[in-house]
Amino acid sequence: MQQPTGLFEYLGAAFKTPLRQIMIYAYILAIVLTIGIVYSAVRFFTGGAEDQLFWGILMLAFITMQVATKLWIWMESNRVSMLAAIAESKQSN
């Protein structure tokens, strides 16, 4: 397996593993969380003072979940890249 050379190839390589379904769910979750962040931010800035605490905390919770999801995606992509590099190294020896 050849090493990915660009960002899209690096991220796309993780879709060629047995965890393909989980990667799809993770990307869908990241999109849903992005929508949640935008919605709660709009509600925070346009709502009344009594609702700002709720929407602000909800927005921070969405941001935290978004960071965790994207971190998992990057770690999985890195794992696939490292396994490909190890396999390539073993083949060259």
Secondary structure, 3 states (H helix, E strand, C coil): CCCCCCHHHHHHHHHHCCCHHHHHHHHHHHHHHHHHHHHHHHHHHHCCHHHHHHHHHHHHHHHHHHHHHHHHHHHHHHHHHHHHHHHHHHHHC
